Amino acid sequence: MIKGSIVAIVTPFRNGKVDEKALGKLIEWHIKEGTDAIVPCGTTGESATLDYKEHYRVIRFTVEVVNKRVPVIAGTGANATDETIMITKEAKKAGADAALLVSPYYNKPTQEGLYRHYKAVADSVKIPIVLYNVPGRTAVNMLPSTVARLAEIKNVVAIKEATGDLKQVSEIIRLCGDRLAVISGDDFTTLPLLALGGKGVISVTANIAPKQVAQMCALWEQGRHDEARKIHFHLEPLNAAMFIETNPIPAKTALAIMGRIKEEFRLPLCEMSPANKEKLKGVLKSMKLV
């Protein structure tokens, strides 16, 4: 279930509300283009700006539209353990296949605190759990030794590794082996992570180029490494463009330029600067995406 090209899907807004019509069309597009699984309410889905009612509705809506055609891995992480358990229970009730839990942010727990947090959620909600290590957002790096401890828990099945540190990725795979699927959380490192034994990517870039990201992962799994490498290099300018400004600003802007959603954010996120928007347009044109 946790493998291949997994899109961290944006949450489209229109006039201040979740645009379910646009979200439904995006989901259908992803399934048609070969995306292997969908993550609603991740970082790229602006989960931090959704209230509880919206958060639960986006997960339930995604599950309904997907209708078991691909797995739905719901973003349910928060910076309080009780809150994380509450959201994860709702995701399970909504029919999500797994839950993606970002490490608690802002409060900077110790490694022991991280272990106890994830263990408490895994013990409380019998749903497959995907750990999510993104120290650039959380201010805490979950170390390989902690990941290895968590991999002993039956329903902890994968980790989204977004440090960009391939040495750390290698250490996690060495320590955990087949007990844990290691997934890239950084589009720049997807191909080298696959080469180390990783299973795929939870991708920002797949929002814009779902077919190419899915093909790259599939070709690598088939042993067609030269073809996968060619797509990797082709995608590099787009990977870089997705982080000209804070994610998901470039992804949503690109989708708006492509005519798939309205260009709308929730504060404190806002529209791109004109100069960066022109750079993004240039990349999209060069890749024939517009």
N, C-alpha and C positions, 0 to 999 in steps of 0.2 A: 504493500500500500504506500509506503513512504519511499518513493523512488522516482527517477526521471525528472521531468520539468513540472514543477509545482508552482503555480502563479500565486504570489501575494497580491491579490486583486485589489484595485483601488475601490473606494466607495464613492460613486458619483453623487453629487448634490445638485439640486435645482431649487432656487428660491429658498435656500436655507434648510431644505428637507432632503432626506435620502431619495435619490431618483431611482426607484425600483425598475422602471421601464428600461433605463439605460443599463442598469446592473444586469438585468435579465438578458439583454442583448449581448453584453460583454461575456457572460457565462456561456451562452450558446456559441459565440465566436470561438472561445477557448476550446470548448469540446470539439468543435469542427476542425480546429487547427492542430489538434493532437496533444493539448495540455493534459498531463497525467493526473493532476489533482489540483484542487482549488483551496486557497486559504483566505477566508473572509475575516475581517477585523484584525488583521496584523498591523504592523507599523505602517505599511503602505496603504492600508485601508483606513488610516486616520482614526484608529480605535480610541486614541486618547481624547478625541473630541466628541465621541458618541456617548449619549447617556445610556443607562442600562436598557431602557425600552428599545432604543434604536439598535443597540449592540445585539440584543437577543433577536430582534426582528431581522437584521441583516443575515445572521447565521441561519435562522429558520427559512428565510426566503431563498438563500443560496441552496440549502438542502432540498427545498421543494423544486426549484428549477433544475438542479442537477439530476434529481430523481434517480440516484444510485448509478448514474452512468460513469462517474469517476468519484474517488473519495473526496470528502469535504473535511478539511483539517481546520477547526475553528480556533482563532486567536482568543485566548481566555486569560492571559496573564495580567497581573496587577501587582502593585507594590505592597499589598497586605495579603497574607496567606488566607485569611478567612474570606476576603473578597474574591481571591482567585478561585477558591473552592466553590463559592456561590456561583460565579460566572461559568465555571467548568461544568457544574451540575446542570445549569440551564442549557449549555451547549449539547450535553448528552441527551437531555430531554428533547431538544429540538431535532435530534437525529444525526448530529455530527459523527463522523467516523473516528476522529481523533481530535486531540486538543494541543495547540501550540502555546507553550507557556514561556513568555519572556522572563528572564531573571528579574526579581524585584528591583525596581529602579529607585533612585534618590536616597533610600535609606542605607545603602552600601553594606549589606550583610557580610559576615565572614563566610569562609568556605563551609564551616559547620552549619551556619544559618541557612546557606543555600541548600545544603543537603536536607536539612530538616523541613524546609519549605516545600521542596519538590516531593519529598517522601510523604508529607502530610496530605498534599493534593492527590498523589497517586493512591494513597490508602483510602481516601475519602470518596473518590470518584473512579469507578472501574471502567475507565476509558483509556485507550492507548494515548500515552503522553509523549509529546515531542519537546525536549528541552530546547531552550533558545538562548544562546550565549552571544550577546552583542554589547560588549563593554563600552563601545563608543556612545551608546544610548543609556546604559545602566550605571556606568562608573565602576562596575565590578566585573572582573574576569573570572569565569568559572573554570577552575584548573582541571587538567586531565585526570588527576587523582580523584577529584570530586565527581567528575562524570563517570569514572569507573565504578565508584561506590553506588551511584544512582543506577547504573546499568544492571546491577544485581536485582533491582526491583522489577517484578514481572511485567507490569504494564508501562514501564518506561522503555520505549521502543526505538527512539531516534533522538538525534540532536541536530538542530540548525546551528552551524558554527559560522559566526559572522565576525570573527576577529581579523580575518585576512591573513592569519599566521599559519602557514602550511606546516611549520614545525609542530605547532600545537595540534593541528589536525592529525598529523602523522602519529603523534603520541597517543591521541585518543583512540585511533584505529588500532594501534599496537596493543593498548591496554584492554580494549573492549572486544576486539575481534567481531565475531558474528552476533554478539549479544545486542549490538546497537547499530542502527543505520546512521551513518554520518552524512549530513546534507549540507551543501554550501549555502551560506546566507549572504554571499557576496558574489555577484555575477562575474567579477574579474577572476575569481579563483575556481570557478566550476570545473573547468577541464583538468587542471592539475589535481584538484581534489578527487575527481573520478579516477585519475591515474594512480592515486594513492590507495584506492579501494573504497572511496565514497560512493554514494548511491544516487546522487542527483543534486538538485538545487531548488530552494524556495526563492523564486526569482522576482526581481523588479523589472528587468528587461523583458521578461515574457509578457508583461502587460502590453508591450508595443509590438514585439516580434514573436508571438507564441509559437508559430510553426518552426522557426529557425532554432529556438532554444530546445524545443521538443526533439527536433531532428538531431541536433548535436548530441543530446543525451542518449538517444536511441542508437545512433551510429557508433558511439563509444561502446555501448553495451554489446553491440553486434560484432565488435572487434574491428570495425572499419575506422581505425584511428586517424588516418590521414584525412579522411573526409570530415570527421568530427573536428579535427584541428583547423581545417579550412574555415568551417563555420565559426569557430572560436575567434579567429582573427578578423573575420568579417564583422562580428558583433562587437568587437572591442570599442570602436568609436561610439556606438550606442550605449554600451555599458558605462563609458566615461560620462556621456551626456546625461545619463540618469542621475548623476550626482553633481551637476553644475551648481545646483542649489539643493537645499534640504529635501530628501525624499519624503513625500511623494510629489513634490511640486513639479519637477520635470516630467514625471510619468503622466500626471494628470494633464499637464499642459500639452504634451505630445498627443495624448488621446483626443484632446479638444481640437488640436490642429488637424488631426486625422478625421474629425467629424463624428467621433464615437461618444463623446460626453460633452457636457457643458463645462467650461473652465471656471470652476467654483471651488473654493476652499473654505475652511473654517479657521478663524483666528485662534491661535497666533500665526498660522500659516497664511500666506498671501500669494498673489500672482508673482511670476518671475519678473526680474528686471528686463527692460526692453533689449539690452545688449545680450543678455544670456538667452532670451527667447529667440533672437536672431541666430545665435550659435546653434541652438537646438533645431530650429527649422532647417539650417544648413545640413546638419547630420541626417535628419529625416529625408531630405531631398536626395542627398548623396546615396542613401541606402534604398531609394525608390519606395519609401513608405508613405509618401504623399506625392 
